[in-house]
Amino acid sequence: MHKVIQETLEMLDNWSSRLDGHCSQKRADERSDYRQLISLYVARSDLNGGESGEDDEALELIVVTARNLSRSGLSFLHPQSLRTEKIIVALGEDKKDRIYLQSKIVRRRQVHNDLWEFGVQFVGRAIM
């Protein structure tokens, strides 16, 4: 899967560079490439398609590949469409220095190679 993700990131970068200057940007903050595996925490009930069950409030950990990062958000790739809007993003490799951010998915689109790209807005710090 790693090769497919890398190929998709390159395709998305090519399209972004072609469109640069041709479209008005809605983003307030400049983006930087950020190619890292990051952890997301999503409510288990959101991953189960809204089906209720025991411990609906429990958080499920998923690992995704980040594409870029700014002061106000990030984008990432994932092989499935996530239906939720509310997630917690964990940034940083070292567990003791990791930053947890309450976040909101503000954009989702299916891209190349059957992957989904998500745009995330940071809302505030989260305590984990």
FIFI-406705 format. One record per atom (N, C-alpha, C): residue number from 0; residue in one letter; atom name; z, x, y. Coordinates in nm, 3 decimals. Each point is the difference from the previous one (the first is absolute). Layout:
REM FIFI-406705
node k:NUM&r:A&a:CA&up:Z&east:X&north:Y
...
END
This chain:
REM FIFI-406705
node k:0&r:M&a:N&up:0.000&east:0.082&north:-0.120
node k:0&r:M&a:CA&up:0.000&east:-0.082&north:0.120
node k:0&r:M&a:C&up:0.000&east:0.086&north:0.126
node k:1&r:H&a:N&up:0.059&east:0.119&north:-0.009
node k:1&r:H&a:CA&up:0.009&east:0.085&north:0.118
node k:1&r:H&a:C&up:-0.138&east:0.032&north:0.057
node k:2&r:K&a:N&up:-0.098&east:0.029&north:-0.085
node k:2&r:K&a:CA&up:-0.135&east:0.032&north:0.045
node k:2&r:K&a:C&up:-0.064&east:-0.119&north:0.071
node k:3&r:V&a:N&up:0.022&east:-0.120&north:-0.051
node k:3&r:V&a:CA&up:-0.054&east:-0.121&north:0.060
node k:3&r:V&a:C&up:0.062&east:-0.024&north:0.138
node k:4&r:I&a:N&up:0.128&east:0.022&north:0.011
node k:4&r:I&a:CA&up:0.067&east:-0.017&north:0.129
node k:4&r:I&a:C&up:-0.052&east:0.102&north:0.101
node k:5&r:Q&a:N&up:-0.014&east:0.124&north:-0.042
node k:5&r:Q&a:CA&up:-0.051&east:0.105&north:0.090
node k:5&r:Q&a:C&up:-0.140&east:-0.034&north:0.047
node k:6&r:E&a:N&up:-0.085&east:-0.044&north:-0.091
node k:6&r:E&a:CA&up:-0.137&east:-0.039&north:0.034
node k:6&r:E&a:C&up:0.000&east:-0.117&north:0.100
node k:7&r:T&a:N&up:0.086&east:-0.095&north:-0.022
node k:7&r:T&a:CA&up:0.009&east:-0.116&north:0.090
node k:7&r:T&a:C&up:0.048&east:0.041&north:0.138
node k:8&r:L&a:N&up:0.099&east:0.089&north:0.007
node k:8&r:L&a:CA&up:0.049&east:0.048&north:0.129
node k:8&r:L&a:C&up:-0.112&east:0.070&north:0.077
node k:9&r:E&a:N&up:-0.080&east:0.079&north:-0.068
node k:9&r:E&a:CA&up:-0.112&east:0.068&north:0.066
node k:9&r:E&a:C&up:-0.103&east:-0.100&north:0.053
node k:10&r:M&a:N&up:-0.029&east:-0.104&north:-0.079
node k:10&r:M&a:CA&up:-0.094&east:-0.103&north:0.046
node k:10&r:M&a:C&up:0.053&east:-0.072&north:0.124
node k:11&r:L&a:N&up:0.128&east:-0.035&north:-0.003
node k:11&r:L&a:CA&up:0.060&east:-0.069&north:0.115
node k:11&r:L&a:C&up:-0.001&east:0.089&north:0.124
node k:12&r:D&a:N&up:0.027&east:0.128&north:-0.018
node k:12&r:D&a:CA&up:-0.003&east:0.093&north:0.113
node k:12&r:D&a:C&up:-0.140&east:0.011&north:0.058
node k:13&r:N&a:N&up:-0.102&east:0.004&north:-0.087
node k:13&r:N&a:CA&up:-0.138&east:0.006&north:0.048
node k:13&r:N&a:C&up:-0.035&east:-0.123&north:0.082
node k:14&r:W&a:N&up:0.038&east:-0.117&north:-0.047
node k:14&r:W&a:CA&up:-0.027&east:-0.123&north:0.075
node k:14&r:W&a:C&up:0.075&east:0.000&north:0.133
node k:15&r:S&a:N&up:0.125&east:0.045&north:-0.001
node k:15&r:S&a:CA&up:0.079&east:0.004&north:0.124
node k:15&r:S&a:C&up:-0.064&east:0.092&north:0.103
node k:16&r:S&a:N&up:-0.047&east:0.116&north:-0.046
node k:16&r:S&a:CA&up:-0.062&east:0.094&north:0.096
node k:16&r:S&a:C&up:-0.131&east:-0.055&north:0.053
node k:17&r:R&a:N&up:-0.076&east:-0.072&north:-0.081
node k:17&r:R&a:CA&up:-0.124&east:-0.062&north:0.047
node k:17&r:R&a:C&up:0.025&east:-0.108&north:0.104
node k:18&r:L&a:N&up:0.108&east:-0.076&north:-0.018
node k:18&r:L&a:CA&up:0.029&east:-0.111&north:0.091
node k:18&r:L&a:C&up:0.079&east:0.043&north:0.122
node k:19&r:D&a:N&up:0.051&east:0.123&north:0.000
node k:19&r:D&a:CA&up:0.080&east:0.049&north:0.112
node k:19&r:D&a:C&up:-0.080&east:-0.008&north:0.130
node k:20&r:G&a:N&up:0.053&east:-0.068&north:0.097
node k:20&r:G&a:CA&up:-0.067&east:-0.015&north:0.128
node k:20&r:G&a:C&up:-0.088&east:-0.122&north:0.009
node k:21&r:H&a:N&up:-0.030&east:-0.063&north:-0.113
node k:21&r:H&a:CA&up:-0.085&east:-0.119&north:0.000
node k:21&r:H&a:C&up:0.080&east:-0.129&north:-0.001
node k:22&r:C&a:N&up:0.123&east:0.007&north:-0.041
node k:22&r:C&a:CA&up:0.085&east:-0.119&north:-0.009
node k:22&r:C&a:C&up:0.125&east:0.023&north:0.084
node k:23&r:S&a:N&up:0.051&east:-0.107&north:0.058
node k:23&r:S&a:CA&up:0.124&east:0.013&north:0.075
node k:23&r:S&a:C&up:0.116&east:0.005&north:-0.099
node k:24&r:Q&a:N&up:0.093&east:0.090&north:0.026
node k:24&r:Q&a:CA&up:0.115&east:0.018&north:-0.088
node k:24&r:Q&a:C&up:0.115&east:-0.089&north:0.046
node k:25&r:K&a:N&up:0.066&east:-0.064&north:-0.095
node k:25&r:K&a:CA&up:0.115&east:-0.084&north:0.030
node k:25&r:K&a:C&up:0.130&east:0.080&north:-0.007
node k:26&r:R&a:N&up:-0.007&east:0.120&north:-0.051
node k:26&r:R&a:CA&up:0.121&east:0.079&north:-0.022
node k:26&r:R&a:C&up:0.050&east:0.061&north:0.131
node k:27&r:A&a:N&up:0.130&east:-0.006&north:0.018
node k:27&r:A&a:CA&up:0.061&east:0.056&north:0.120
node k:27&r:A&a:C&up:0.029&east:0.149&north:-0.017
node k:28&r:D&a:N&up:0.021&east:0.044&north:-0.123
node k:28&r:D&a:CA&up:0.039&east:0.139&north:-0.026
node k:28&r:D&a:C&up:-0.108&east:0.073&north:-0.079
node k:29&r:E&a:N&up:-0.015&east:0.128&north:0.030
node k:29&r:E&a:CA&up:-0.098&east:0.083&north:-0.069
node k:29&r:E&a:C&up:0.039&east:0.021&north:-0.145
node k:30&r:R&a:N&up:-0.099&east:-0.005&north:-0.088
node k:30&r:R&a:CA&up:0.024&east:0.019&north:-0.142
node k:30&r:R&a:C&up:-0.028&east:0.144&north:-0.040
node k:31&r:S&a:N&up:0.074&east:0.046&north:-0.100
node k:31&r:S&a:CA&up:-0.022&east:0.132&north:-0.058
node k:31&r:S&a:C&up:-0.019&east:-0.016&north:-0.150
node k:32&r:D&a:N&up:-0.088&east:0.084&north:-0.057
node k:32&r:D&a:CA&up:-0.014&east:-0.003&north:-0.146
node k:32&r:D&a:C&up:0.136&east:0.028&north:-0.062
node k:33&r:Y&a:N&up:0.032&east:-0.076&north:-0.102
node k:33&r:Y&a:CA&up:0.128&east:0.017&north:-0.070
node k:33&r:Y&a:C&up:-0.027&east:-0.035&north:-0.146
node k:34&r:R&a:N&up:-0.038&east:0.098&north:-0.078
node k:34&r:R&a:CA&up:-0.038&east:-0.021&north:-0.139
node k:34&r:R&a:C&up:0.118&east:0.037&north:-0.089
node k:35&r:Q&a:N&up:0.087&east:-0.097&north:-0.021
node k:35&r:Q&a:CA&up:0.119&east:0.021&north:-0.081
node k:35&r:Q&a:C&up:0.022&east:-0.120&north:-0.090
node k:36&r:L&a:N&up:0.067&east:0.024&north:-0.110
node k:36&r:L&a:CA&up:0.051&east:-0.112&north:-0.078
node k:36&r:L&a:C&up:0.127&east:-0.046&north:0.069
node k:37&r:I&a:N&up:0.010&east:-0.130&north:0.026
node k:37&r:I&a:CA&up:0.120&east:-0.053&north:0.063
node k:37&r:I&a:C&up:0.053&east:-0.115&north:-0.085
node k:38&r:S&a:N&up:0.127&east:-0.029&north:0.019
node k:38&r:S&a:CA&up:0.064&east:-0.109&north:-0.073
node k:38&r:S&a:C&up:0.011&east:-0.122&north:0.089
node k:39&r:L&a:N&up:-0.026&east:-0.115&north:-0.060
node k:39&r:L&a:CA&up:0.021&east:-0.128&north:0.067
node k:39&r:L&a:C&up:0.097&east:-0.081&north:-0.083
node k:40&r:Y&a:N&up:0.080&east:-0.078&north:0.068
node k:40&r:Y&a:CA&up:0.090&east:-0.093&north:-0.067
node k:40&r:Y&a:C&up:-0.044&east:-0.140&north:0.037
node k:41&r:V&a:N&up:-0.026&east:-0.080&north:-0.103
node k:41&r:V&a:CA&up:-0.051&east:-0.135&north:0.017
node k:41&r:V&a:C&up:0.090&east:-0.094&north:-0.078
node k:42&r:A&a:N&up:0.028&east:-0.118&north:0.055
node k:42&r:A&a:CA&up:0.081&east:-0.098&north:-0.072
node k:42&r:A&a:C&up:-0.066&east:-0.034&north:-0.132
node k:43&r:R&a:N&up:0.076&east:0.003&north:-0.107
node k:43&r:R&a:CA&up:-0.053&east:-0.028&north:-0.134
node k:43&r:R&a:C&up:-0.071&east:-0.134&north:-0.005
node k:44&r:S&a:N&up:0.052&east:-0.098&north:0.071
node k:44&r:S&a:CA&up:-0.064&east:-0.133&north:-0.001
node k:44&r:S&a:C&up:-0.139&east:0.005&north:0.062
node k:45&r:D&a:N&up:-0.022&east:0.089&north:0.097
node k:45&r:D&a:CA&up:-0.133&east:0.014&north:0.061
node k:45&r:D&a:C&up:-0.099&east:0.064&north:-0.097
node k:46&r:L&a:N&up:0.048&east:0.090&north:-0.084
node k:46&r:L&a:CA&up:-0.089&east:0.064&north:-0.098
node k:46&r:L&a:C&up:-0.032&east:-0.094&north:-0.115
node k:47&r:N&a:N&up:0.089&east:-0.096&north:-0.025
node k:47&r:N&a:CA&up:-0.021&east:-0.095&north:-0.109
node k:47&r:N&a:C&up:-0.080&east:-0.121&north:0.043
node k:48&r:G&a:N&up:-0.066&east:0.008&north:0.115
node k:48&r:G&a:CA&up:-0.082&east:-0.110&north:0.046
node k:48&r:G&a:C&up:0.081&east:-0.119&north:0.049
node k:49&r:G&a:N&up:0.123&east:0.025&north:0.044
node k:49&r:G&a:CA&up:0.082&east:-0.107&north:0.054
node k:49&r:G&a:C&up:0.075&east:-0.081&north:-0.105
node k:50&r:E&a:N&up:-0.017&east:0.037&north:-0.128
node k:50&r:E&a:CA&up:0.073&east:-0.071&north:-0.104
node k:50&r:E&a:C&up:0.147&east:0.033&north:0.009
node k:51&r:S&a:N&up:0.082&east:-0.102&north:-0.003
node k:51&r:S&a:CA&up:0.144&east:0.024&north:0.012
node k:51&r:S&a:C&up:0.054&east:0.047&north:-0.134
node k:52&r:G&a:N&up:0.105&east:0.075&north:0.010
node k:52&r:G&a:CA&up:0.063&east:0.052&north:-0.120
node k:52&r:G&a:C&up:0.133&east:0.061&north:0.038
node k:53&r:E&a:N&up:0.062&east:0.060&north:-0.097
node k:53&r:E&a:CA&up:0.128&east:0.066&north:0.025
node k:53&r:E&a:C&up:-0.019&east:0.117&north:0.094
node k:54&r:D&a:N&up:0.093&east:0.014&north:0.092
node k:54&r:D&a:CA&up:0.002&east:0.117&north:0.087
node k:54&r:D&a:C&up:-0.125&east:0.011&north:0.087
node k:55&r:D&a:N&up:-0.043&east:-0.112&north:0.060
node k:55&r:D&a:CA&up:-0.119&east:-0.002&north:0.086
node k:55&r:D&a:C&up:0.012&east:0.095&north:0.119
node k:56&r:E&a:N&up:0.122&east:0.028&north:0.044
node k:56&r:E&a:CA&up:0.020&east:0.085&north:0.117
node k:56&r:E&a:C&up:-0.006&east:0.149&north:-0.035
node k:57&r:A&a:N&up:-0.006&east:0.032&north:-0.128
node k:57&r:A&a:CA&up:-0.006&east:0.141&north:-0.041
node k:57&r:A&a:C&up:-0.129&east:0.062&north:0.049
node k:58&r:L&a:N&up:0.009&east:0.128&north:0.035
node k:58&r:L&a:CA&up:-0.117&east:0.072&north:0.050
node k:58&r:L&a:C&up:-0.064&east:0.079&north:-0.113
node k:59&r:E&a:N&up:-0.131&east:-0.004&north:-0.004
node k:59&r:E&a:CA&up:-0.078&east:0.074&north:-0.098
node k:59&r:E&a:C&up:-0.064&east:0.118&north:0.071
node k:60&r:L&a:N&up:0.005&east:0.116&north:-0.061
node k:60&r:L&a:CA&up:-0.060&east:0.122&north:0.055
node k:60&r:L&a:C&up:-0.144&east:0.012&north:-0.048
node k:61&r:I&a:N&up:-0.093&east:0.023&north:0.094
node k:61&r:I&a:CA&up:-0.138&east:0.032&north:-0.037
node k:61&r:I&a:C&up:-0.040&east:0.125&north:0.079
node k:62&r:V&a:N&up:-0.085&east:0.080&north:-0.058
node k:62&r:V&a:CA&up:-0.047&east:0.123&north:0.063
node k:62&r:V&a:C&up:-0.147&east:-0.021&north:0.038
node k:63&r:V&a:N&up:-0.032&east:0.034&north:0.125
node k:63&r:V&a:CA&up:-0.135&east:-0.018&north:0.053
node k:63&r:V&a:C&up:-0.045&east:0.131&north:0.066
node k:64&r:T&a:N&up:-0.128&east:0.007&north:0.032
node k:64&r:T&a:CA&up:-0.055&east:0.118&north:0.069
node k:64&r:T&a:C&up:-0.022&east:-0.034&north:0.146
node k:65&r:A&a:N&up:0.067&east:0.073&north:0.088
node k:65&r:A&a:CA&up:-0.016&east:-0.022&north:0.144
node k:65&r:A&a:C&up:-0.132&east:0.059&north:0.046
node k:66&r:R&a:N&up:-0.061&east:-0.067&north:0.097
node k:66&r:R&a:CA&up:-0.126&east:0.050&north:0.060
node k:66&r:R&a:C&up:0.025&east:0.065&north:0.134
node k:67&r:N&a:N&up:0.073&east:-0.069&north:0.088
node k:67&r:N&a:CA&up:0.032&east:0.056&north:0.131
node k:67&r:N&a:C&up:0.131&east:-0.057&north:0.049
node k:68&r:L&a:N&up:0.050&east:0.062&north:0.107
node k:68&r:L&a:CA&up:0.132&east:-0.032&north:0.052
node k:68&r:L&a:C&up:-0.002&east:0.010&north:0.151
node k:69&r:S&a:N&up:0.073&east:-0.090&north:0.065
node k:69&r:S&a:CA&up:0.020&east:0.008&north:0.145
node k:69&r:S&a:C&up:0.147&east:-0.032&north:0.028
node k:70&r:R&a:N&up:0.037&east:0.003&north:0.126
node k:70&r:R&a:CA&up:0.139&east:-0.033&north:0.037
node k:70&r:R&a:C&up:0.034&east:-0.144&north:-0.035
node k:71&r:S&a:N&up:-0.099&east:-0.088&north:-0.001
node k:71&r:S&a:CA&up:0.028&east:-0.142&north:-0.018
node k:71&r:S&a:C&up:-0.039&east:-0.055&north:-0.137
node k:72&r:G&a:N&up:-0.060&east:0.083&north:-0.087
node k:72&r:G&a:CA&up:-0.038&east:-0.052&north:-0.131
node k:72&r:G&a:C&up:-0.077&east:0.098&north:-0.084
node k:73&r:L&a:N&up:-0.054&east:-0.049&north:-0.110
node k:73&r:L&a:CA&up:-0.079&east:0.082&north:-0.090
node k:73&r:L&a:C&up:-0.098&east:-0.087&north:-0.075
node k:74&r:S&a:N&up:-0.092&east:0.065&north:-0.069
node k:74&r:S&a:CA&up:-0.085&east:-0.072&north:-0.092
node k:74&r:S&a:C&up:0.009&east:0.068&north:-0.136
node k:75&r:F&a:N&up:-0.019&east:-0.080&north:-0.105
node k:75&r:F&a:CA&up:0.009&east:0.054&north:-0.135
node k:75&r:F&a:C&up:-0.098&east:-0.072&north:-0.091
node k:76&r:L&a:N&up:-0.027&east:0.062&north:-0.114
node k:76&r:L&a:CA&up:-0.087&east:-0.056&north:-0.103
node k:76&r:L&a:C&up:0.083&east:-0.039&north:-0.120
node k:77&r:H&a:N&up:-0.043&east:-0.109&north:-0.066
node k:77&r:H&a:CA&up:0.067&east:-0.047&north:-0.121
node k:77&r:H&a:C&up:-0.103&east:-0.074&north:-0.084
node k:78&r:P&a:N&up:0.009&east:0.006&north:-0.133
node k:78&r:P&a:CA&up:-0.099&east:-0.065&north:-0.083
node k:78&r:P&a:C&up:0.010&east:-0.153&north:-0.006
node k:79&r:Q&a:N&up:0.108&east:-0.056&north:0.052
node k:79&r:Q&a:CA&up:0.017&east:-0.146&north:-0.004
node k:79&r:Q&a:C&up:0.022&east:-0.053&north:0.140
node k:80&r:S&a:N&up:-0.035&east:-0.126&north:0.019
node k:80&r:S&a:CA&up:0.029&east:-0.067&north:0.127
node k:80&r:S&a:C&up:0.146&east:-0.044&north:-0.001
node k:81&r:L&a:N&up:0.076&east:0.048&north:0.094
node k:81&r:L&a:CA&up:0.139&east:-0.041&north:0.013
node k:81&r:L&a:C&up:0.006&east:-0.125&north:0.087
node k:82&r:R&a:N&up:0.065&east:-0.103&north:-0.047
node k:82&r:R&a:CA&up:0.003&east:-0.128&north:0.071
node k:82&r:R&a:C&up:0.108&east:-0.008&north:0.106
node k:83&r:T&a:N&up:0.093&east:0.088&north:-0.006
node k:83&r:T&a:CA&up:0.113&east:-0.005&north:0.092
node k:83&r:T&a:C&up:-0.037&east:0.054&north:0.138
node k:84&r:E&a:N&up:0.080&east:-0.034&north:0.099
node k:84&r:E&a:CA&up:-0.013&east:0.061&north:0.132
node k:84&r:E&a:C&up:0.112&east:0.098&north:0.025
node k:85&r:K&a:N&up:0.119&east:-0.027&north:-0.052
node k:85&r:K&a:CA&up:0.116&east:0.084&north:0.027
node k:85&r:K&a:C&up:0.020&east:0.103&north:-0.110
node k:86&r:I&a:N&up:0.006&east:0.127&north:0.042
node k:86&r:I&a:CA&up:0.024&east:0.110&north:-0.092
node k:86&r:I&a:C&up:0.092&east:0.101&north:0.067
node k:87&r:I&a:N&up:0.052&east:0.091&north:-0.080
node k:87&r:I&a:CA&up:0.075&east:0.114&north:0.053
node k:87&r:I&a:C&up:-0.078&east:0.125&north:-0.040
node k:88&r:V&a:N&up:-0.032&east:0.083&north:0.098
node k:88&r:V&a:CA&up:-0.074&east:0.124&north:-0.022
node k:88&r:V&a:C&up:0.101&east:0.114&north:-0.002
node k:89&r:A&a:N&up:-0.011&east:0.087&north:-0.100
node k:89&r:A&a:CA&up:0.086&east:0.119&north:-0.009
node k:89&r:A&a:C&up:-0.086&east:0.123&north:0.028
node k:90&r:L&a:N&up:0.032&east:0.071&north:0.107
node k:90&r:L&a:CA&up:-0.075&east:0.121&north:0.038
node k:90&r:L&a:C&up:0.087&east:0.123&north:-0.024
node k:91&r:G&a:N&up:-0.060&east:0.101&north:-0.060
node k:91&r:G&a:CA&up:0.071&east:0.124&north:-0.026
node k:91&r:G&a:C&up:0.018&east:0.022&north:-0.149
node k:92&r:E&a:N&up:-0.017&east:0.125&north:-0.041
node k:92&r:E&a:CA&up:0.011&east:0.033&north:-0.141
node k:92&r:E&a:C&up:0.143&east:0.022&north:-0.045
node k:93&r:D&a:N&up:0.081&east:0.059&north:0.087
node k:93&r:D&a:CA&up:0.139&east:0.030&north:-0.034
node k:93&r:D&a:C&up:0.083&east:-0.126&north:0.018
node k:94&r:K&a:N&up:0.064&east:-0.044&north:-0.107
node k:94&r:K&a:CA&up:0.073&east:-0.126&north:0.002
node k:94&r:K&a:C&up:0.108&east:-0.006&north:0.107
node k:95&r:K&a:N&up:0.067&east:0.112&north:0.027
node k:95&r:K&a:CA&up:0.109&east:-0.003&north:0.098
node k:95&r:K&a:C&up:-0.051&east:-0.008&north:0.144
node k:96&r:D&a:N&up:-0.126&east:0.043&north:0.024
node k:96&r:D&a:CA&up:-0.057&east:-0.005&north:0.135
node k:96&r:D&a:C&up:-0.102&east:-0.112&north:0.017
node k:97&r:R&a:N&up:-0.015&east:-0.084&north:-0.101
node k:97&r:R&a:CA&up:-0.101&east:-0.106&north:0.003
node k:97&r:R&a:C&up:0.033&east:-0.103&north:0.108
node k:98&r:I&a:N&up:-0.104&east:-0.050&north:0.066
node k:98&r:I&a:CA&up:0.014&east:-0.103&north:0.103
node k:98&r:I&a:C&up:-0.053&east:-0.131&north:-0.057
node k:99&r:Y&a:N&up:0.078&east:-0.105&north:0.013
node k:99&r:Y&a:CA&up:-0.038&east:-0.132&north:-0.050
node k:99&r:Y&a:C&up:-0.030&east:-0.089&north:0.121
node k:100&r:L&a:N&up:-0.118&east:-0.064&north:-0.004
node k:100&r:L&a:CA&up:-0.044&east:-0.081&north:0.114
node k:100&r:L&a:C&up:-0.035&east:-0.141&north:-0.044
node k:101&r:Q&a:N&up:0.065&east:-0.099&north:0.064
node k:101&r:Q&a:CA&up:-0.042&east:-0.139&north:-0.017
node k:101&r:Q&a:C&up:-0.141&east:-0.007&north:0.054
node k:102&r:S&a:N&up:-0.091&east:-0.061&north:-0.075
node k:102&r:S&a:CA&up:-0.140&east:0.000&north:0.040
node k:102&r:S&a:C&up:-0.064&east:-0.134&north:-0.032
node k:103&r:K&a:N&up:-0.115&east:-0.020&north:0.064
node k:103&r:K&a:CA&up:-0.074&east:-0.124&north:-0.018
node k:103&r:K&a:C&up:-0.146&east:0.034&north:-0.026
node k:104&r:I&a:N&up:-0.057&east:-0.056&north:-0.107
node k:104&r:I&a:CA&up:-0.142&east:0.019&north:-0.026
node k:104&r:I&a:C&up:-0.077&east:-0.089&north:0.096
node k:105&r:V&a:N&up:-0.081&east:0.063&north:0.085
node k:105&r:V&a:CA&up:-0.074&east:-0.075&north:0.102
node k:105&r:V&a:C&up:-0.150&east:-0.007&north:-0.028
node k:106&r:R&a:N&up:-0.044&east:0.078&north:-0.099
node k:106&r:R&a:CA&up:-0.142&east:-0.001&north:-0.035
node k:106&r:R&a:C&up:-0.016&east:0.037&north:-0.146
node k:107&r:R&a:N&up:-0.089&east:-0.069&north:-0.067
node k:107&r:R&a:CA&up:-0.033&east:0.033&north:-0.139
node k:107&r:R&a:C&up:-0.148&east:-0.027&north:-0.020
node k:108&r:R&a:N&up:-0.065&east:0.094&north:-0.068
node k:108&r:R&a:CA&up:-0.142&east:-0.019&north:-0.028
node k:108&r:R&a:C&up:-0.036&east:0.075&north:-0.128
node k:109&r:Q&a:N&up:-0.091&east:-0.059&north:-0.075
node k:109&r:Q&a:CA&up:-0.048&east:0.068&north:-0.119
node k:109&r:Q&a:C&up:-0.105&east:0.101&north:0.043
node k:110&r:V&a:N&up:0.014&east:0.123&north:-0.048
node k:110&r:V&a:CA&up:-0.091&east:0.108&north:0.037
node k:110&r:V&a:C&up:-0.073&east:0.048&north:-0.125
node k:111&r:H&a:N&up:-0.052&east:0.119&north:0.004
node k:111&r:H&a:CA&up:-0.079&east:0.056&north:-0.109
node k:111&r:H&a:C&up:0.083&east:0.018&north:-0.127
node k:112&r:N&a:N&up:-0.072&east:0.007&north:-0.113
node k:112&r:N&a:CA&up:0.061&east:0.029&north:-0.130
node k:112&r:N&a:C&up:0.111&east:-0.098&north:-0.039
node k:113&r:D&a:N&up:-0.012&east:-0.125&north:0.043
node k:113&r:D&a:CA&up:0.096&east:-0.106&north:-0.034
node k:113&r:D&a:C&up:0.143&east:0.030&north:0.048
node k:114&r:L&a:N&up:0.012&east:0.080&north:0.104
node k:114&r:L&a:CA&up:0.130&east:0.027&north:0.059
node k:114&r:L&a:C&up:0.020&east:-0.089&north:0.122
node k:115&r:W&a:N&up:0.124&east:-0.015&north:0.040
node k:115&r:W&a:CA&up:0.036&east:-0.075&north:0.120
node k:115&r:W&a:C&up:0.061&east:0.095&north:0.101
node k:116&r:E&a:N&up:-0.036&east:-0.020&north:0.127
node k:116&r:E&a:CA&up:0.061&east:0.076&north:0.109
node k:116&r:E&a:C&up:0.088&east:-0.095&north:0.079
node k:117&r:F&a:N&up:0.119&east:0.048&north:0.033
node k:117&r:F&a:CA&up:0.097&east:-0.080&north:0.074
node k:117&r:F&a:C&up:0.036&east:0.070&north:0.130
node k:118&r:G&a:N&up:0.012&east:-0.076&north:0.106
node k:118&r:G&a:CA&up:0.051&east:0.049&north:0.126
node k:118&r:G&a:C&up:0.141&east:-0.052&north:0.019
node k:119&r:V&a:N&up:0.092&east:0.089&north:0.033
node k:119&r:V&a:CA&up:0.141&east:-0.033&north:0.008
node k:119&r:V&a:C&up:0.054&east:0.031&north:0.139
node k:120&r:Q&a:N&up:0.076&east:-0.092&north:0.053
node k:120&r:Q&a:CA&up:0.069&east:0.020&north:0.128
node k:120&r:Q&a:C&up:0.149&east:0.022&north:-0.029
node k:121&r:F&a:N&up:0.055&east:0.107&north:0.059
node k:121&r:F&a:CA&up:0.143&east:0.025&north:-0.015
node k:121&r:F&a:C&up:0.076&east:-0.095&north:0.093
node k:122&r:V&a:N&up:0.105&east:-0.061&north:-0.055
node k:122&r:V&a:CA&up:0.078&east:-0.098&north:0.076
node k:122&r:V&a:C&up:0.134&east:0.059&north:0.044
node k:123&r:G&a:N&up:0.061&east:0.081&north:-0.085
node k:123&r:G&a:CA&up:0.130&east:0.060&north:0.031
node k:123&r:G&a:C&up:0.051&east:0.079&north:-0.119
node k:124&r:R&a:N&up:0.113&east:0.063&north:0.019
node k:124&r:R&a:CA&up:0.060&east:0.078&north:-0.108
node k:124&r:R&a:C&up:0.064&east:-0.093&north:-0.102
node k:125&r:A&a:N&up:0.002&east:0.046&north:-0.125
node k:125&r:A&a:CA&up:0.063&east:-0.074&north:-0.108
node k:125&r:A&a:C&up:0.111&east:0.086&north:-0.059
node k:126&r:I&a:N&up:0.105&east:-0.063&north:-0.042
node k:126&r:I&a:CA&up:0.111&east:0.070&north:-0.067
node k:126&r:I&a:C&up:-0.016&east:-0.024&north:-0.149
node k:127&r:M&a:N&up:-0.007&east:0.111&north:-0.075
node k:127&r:M&a:CA&up:-0.017&east:-0.011&north:-0.146
node k:127&r:M&a:C&up:0.116&east:0.068&north:-0.070
END
